[in-house]
């Protein structure tokens, strides 16, 4: 799979109209990718084991997308083979009263994965240049000084985010960011399915319908955020998400490729430690 076709080139202004949400790289359906997804999940499990043992890096995976774009499904299916001891998932919802008393990155910092671990953000600090941009009235409860020209606030937050991600990169946290790109029509189909299927009723929220009214505003906010914050050290990938199976295989492919590129190995033992192993083996054999 050509990852470059999904990558947002740093310092390049993009239009999401250039990215086809229904793109599948010539693959026809689940049957075409089931074997590859299984292989990728198995490979990811192997690479995660070395990643955890080497304790050299942390990996932060950021998932963003409109409602119903499939973020939960990616976590469930793509990360299914991971050792849960080395993975933590954080879902970012409306900020709590405590979180509102801090800067907008504070709650993300608290949830960062430690060395050897992988962290998955279901939504993230990017909500503060997306939701608050579409609904600037939400800024009134944040502990900040709001500039007369809101455009300046977004510029400053893009800069803060890039500096934050650069700091993470310099301290051995790898950042991979995925925008699940769903079409307006496919979102409608998925929302109707939540209404028509009793097993999915619990997922439905009236807020999803209300936010659809702001579709164009959200798309514009995403275009600017992706254009301004895709960097060589923390790239954005625009993942076609109309077909859930393709979104999952595309994200798994990127993660596997990144982990492989690290060329990590299990920690080498010191001579004294190897001697201890031999002694332990002899003791066990005598028992």
N, C-alpha and C positions, 0 to 999 in steps of 0.2 A: 504494500500500500504506500502511495506517495504522500508522506506527511506534509510535505511542503505546500501541497494544494490546500491544506486545512489551516496552515500557519498564517497568522497575521504578521506581516513583515514589519519589524520595528520602524518607527518614524514614518509610517505610511498611512495616509487617511483612507479608510475603507468605507464602502457602502455594503450593507448586508444584502442588498439586492444582487450583488455579485456572487453570493453564495447560495447554492441551490439546497434547500432543506430536504429535498427528496433524493439527492445524489447518493448512489450506492456503489460507485466505482465498478460498474458492470456486473455486480453480483445480483442475482435474481431473487433470493429469499433466504430464509433461515437455513434451509438445507445446504446452501452454499457456504455457510460460515460456521455451522455448529462445530465441525471438526477443528477449524482454526481457532475458534473461541476457546474450546476445551484445551487445545494445545497451548494457547497463550496463557490461560489460567494456570495450567500445570507449570509452565515456564516461570510465570510470575511467582508462584509458590516457591520454586527453587531459588530464584533470585532474591526473594524476600528473606529466605533463611540466611543467605550469605550477607545480605544487607544488615540484618539484625545482629548477626555474629560479629561482623567487622566493626560495627559501632562507629563508623566514620562520618556518616551523613544522616540527615533526616530528610524525609520527602513530604512535601505539602501538596496535596491535590485539591484544587479549587474547582467546584462545579457550580456554574451559574446558568440560568435559563428562565424563560417564561414559565408560568404555571403549566403543569402537565408535560413539560419538555422531557421528562424521564430521568431526573437526577436520582430519585430513590431507586429506580430500576437499575441504574448503572452501579450504584453502591451494592445492591443486592446480588446482581448477577456477575459483574466483573470482579468484584472483590471477594467472591464466595470462597475462593481457594486460599485466601490469606490466613495466616496464623493470627487469630484475634489478639494474642498477647502483644503483637507488634503493630497493631492498627487501632487508631481511635477515630471515631466519626463525630463531628460536631455540626449540629444544625443551628443556623442563625435565624432567629425569628425577630419579632419586634423587641427593641432594646428594653431591658428592665430599668426600673428607677435607679438602681445602683450603677448600671452601665452608662446611663445618661449623665452621670456625674463625672465621667471620664472622657478622654478624647476618643474619637470614633474607632481607633485601632486597638484600644485597650482590651476589649473582650476577645479580640483575635489573638493577641499576644498570649493571653492566659491559656489558650487552647492549642498553642503550637506543639507539634510532636517533638519529643526529645531525640537525641542521637540514637540511631538504629531503628527508629520507629517511622511509621507512615501515618500522616494525618490527612483526613478527608474533610473538607469544609463543604457542607451542603448549604449553599449560599455563603456569603462571607462579608468581609469588610467592604466589598464592592457595592453592597446595598446602599452605602452612604453616598454613592455617586449615581445611583440608579433610582431607587424608590424616593429618596429625598429630592432628587432632581425633578421627578414627575410630580411629586407632592411636596413642594417646598414649605408648605405650612407645617410639616413635621419638624422642621428645623427650630420651631419656636420652643420646643421642650428640650432642645439640646443646650448644653452649657457652653455656648459659643457666641462670639460677636458676629452677627450676620452683616456682611458688606452690603452697601447700597446696590452694587451691581453683582448679582448672584453668579454671573459668569466667572468672576474672580475667585469665588469659593471653590468652584469645580476645578479650576486650574490649580489652585493650591492643594486640593485633595488628590488630584492626579499625581502631583509632585511628591506629596507625602507618601502615597502608595508606592511609587517607584523607589523612593529612598528606603522605605521599609523592606521591600522585596530585595533591594540591593544589599541591605544589611543582612538579611537572611542568607542570601547567596554567599556573602563573604564569610559567613559563619557556618558554612557547610549544610545549609538547608536548601534542598532543591525545590523549586516551585514550578509546578505545571498547572496551567489554567485552561479549563475547557468551557466554552459557551455552547450549550446545546441549542442548536438553531432549528426551531420548529415553525411551521407555517401557520398562518391565521386559520386556515381551513382545517388543518390537522388538529389544532387545539380545540376547535369546535367539536370535532368528532370525539375526541377524548373526554371532553366535558359531558357530552351527551351520554357517553358510555358510563360515566360515573353516576349519572342520574338513572339510566335504564337498568343498570346491573346492581341488584341489591347488595352484592358482595363488595361493591365499590362505592356505595352511598356514603360511607363514612369519610371518604376522601374529598367529597364535594364541599365546597364553601361558596357562599353567596359572594364573598369577596373576589373569587375568581371571575365571576360574571362582571362585577363592577370594574375590575382592573382591565378587562378586555376593551373597555371604552378608550383606554389610554394606550392602545397597542402601538400606534405610530410614535407617541412620545417615548415609550419604552425602547422602541427600536432605535430611535435617534440617540437616546441616552447610552444604549449599548454600543452603537457605532463609535461614539466619541470616547467612551471608556476603553474599548478595545484598541482603538487607534492610538490613544495617548499612553496606554500602559503596557502594550506588548513590547517586551525587550528581549535581548539575547539571553539575559539571565533569568527571565521569568516570562516565557512566551505564552501568548494566547492561541488556542486552537479553536476554530469555528467548526463544530461537529454537526454534520447533517443529522437531524433528529426525527424526521418524519417517519423513518423506519427504525424502530427501537433496536432491532437486531444489528443494524449497521452502526448506529451510534455506539453500541457496546463494544463491537469488534474494533472500531476505530480508536476508541479510548484505550482499550487493552493493548492495542498495537503500539501506541505512542509510549505507554508506561513501560512495556517490555523493552522497547528499543532504548529508552533512557536508562533503565536499570542495567542493561547489557553494556551500554557505553561506559559505565563506571569501572568495568573490569575489576570488580571487587573479588577478594579471596578470603577464605577462612583465616582467622588469626594464626600466625605461625608460633608454635610453642618454643620456649627457651630450652636449652639443653637440660637444665635442672628440672623443668616440668616434664620433659620426655623421660627422664630417669624416674620421676615419681610415677609416671604411667606404667613403666616396666615393673616397678616394685608393687604397685597396686595389682597388676595382672598376676604376678607370682603369688601374692597373698590370696587372691580369689581362687586361683587354680588349686591351692593347697586345702581350701575349705571343702 
